[in-house]
Amino acid sequence: MTYLFYVNEVNNYGNIYYVLHVVPDLSPATVEEAIDLSIQKWKSIIYLTERGFNIQADGGYGTCALCDMFYHQMHTCEGCPISERVGKLYCEATPHVTWEEAVACDDKDGSYEAKQELAFLESLKGE
């Protein structure tokens, strides 16, 4: 299974930024596959950021394979390995929150925080 990620350029009064979107061909079949796809998403964000794309939005739950598996199908974060790890809903208390805060600042590109999110997701593998 693959997810196709693409970005839209947004011009907000002369400020150019990019929003990540995903076109899934199938929903993830297993939690491990959902984790792998989430890792792929953050690798894509890092790749684009390192090449000068100003990614201001990651698409949230609409581009997260774990959200596709848990939130979209069951309307809850119950059972999501992220929620189970941090003990909170909606990815609170994860590096994703610090990434959102970083890209909201004009002087940060969020690459450091994106790498933290990637490492966090990779730490979930095999649990």
C-alpha positions in Angstrom: 0.0 0.0 0.0 1.2 3.5 -0.8 0.0 6.9 0.0 0.6 9.7 -2.6 1.5 12.9 -0.9 1.2 16.2 -2.7 1.4 19.9 -1.8 -0.7 22.9 -2.7 0.9 26.3 -2.9 -1.1 28.9 -1.1 -0.5 32.6 -1.6 -1.8 34.5 1.4 -1.3 38.2 0.7 2.2 37.6 -0.8 3.2 34.9 1.8 3.8 31.6 0.0 3.3 28.4 2.0 2.5 24.9 1.2 -0.1 22.4 2.6 0.4 18.7 2.5 -2.4 16.5 1.2 -2.7 12.7 0.7 -4.5 10.6 -1.8 -4.8 7.1 -0.2 -5.4 4.1 -2.5 -6.5 1.9 0.5 -6.9 2.2 4.2 -4.1 0.6 6.3 -4.9 -3.0 7.1 -2.8 -3.3 10.3 -1.5 -1.0 13.0 2.1 -1.7 11.8 1.1 -0.6 8.3 -0.5 2.5 9.6 2.6 3.4 11.6 4.8 2.8 8.5 2.5 5.1 6.5 2.6 7.8 9.2 6.4 7.5 9.1 6.3 7.9 5.4 4.2 11.1 5.8 6.8 12.7 8.1 9.7 11.6 5.9 7.9 13.5 3.1 7.5 16.6 5.3 11.2 16.5 6.2 12.2 16.0 2.5 10.1 18.9 1.3 11.2 21.2 4.1 14.8 20.5 3.5 14.3 21.5 -0.1 12.8 24.9 0.7 9.1 24.2 0.8 7.5 26.2 3.6 5.1 23.5 4.9 2.5 25.2 7.1 0.0 22.4 7.5 0.4 18.7 7.4 -3.2 17.9 6.6 -3.9 16.7 10.2 -6.0 13.7 10.6 -6.8 13.7 6.9 -3.3 12.6 6.1 -2.5 10.4 9.1 -2.9 6.6 8.5 -3.3 6.0 12.2 -6.2 8.5 12.3 -7.6 6.8 9.3 -7.5 3.5 11.2 -8.7 4.7 14.6 -10.3 8.1 14.5 -12.1 8.0 11.1 -13.3 4.4 11.4 -14.2 4.4 15.1 -14.4 8.1 15.9 -12.1 7.7 18.8 -8.4 7.6 19.5 -8.9 4.5 21.6 -6.4 1.8 20.6 -4.2 4.2 18.7 -0.5 3.6 19.6 0.1 7.3 19.9 -2.7 7.9 22.3 -1.7 4.8 24.3 1.9 6.0 24.5 1.1 9.6 25.7 -2.1 8.9 27.5 -3.9 11.7 25.6 -6.3 12.1 22.7 -5.7 13.9 19.3 -1.8 13.6 19.4 -1.6 16.0 22.4 1.7 15.8 24.2 3.5 14.6 21.1 6.2 16.3 18.9 3.4 16.9 16.3 2.1 19.7 18.6 5.6 21.3 18.8 5.8 21.1 15.0 2.5 22.9 14.6 3.7 25.6 16.9 7.1 25.9 15.1 5.6 26.3 11.6 3.2 28.9 12.9 6.3 31.1 13.6 7.8 33.0 10.7 11.4 32.4 11.7 11.2 28.5 11.9 10.7 25.9 9.2 9.8 23.1 11.6 12.4 20.7 10.3 13.8 19.9 13.8 10.3 19.3 15.2 9.4 17.2 12.2 12.5 15.0 12.8 11.3 14.7 16.5 7.9 13.5 15.3 9.5 11.0 12.9 11.7 9.6 15.7 8.6 9.4 18.0 6.7 7.4 15.3 9.6 5.2 14.7 9.8 4.4 18.4 6.2 3.0 18.2 7.3 0.2 15.8 7.2 -3.3 17.3 5.2 -2.3 20.4 
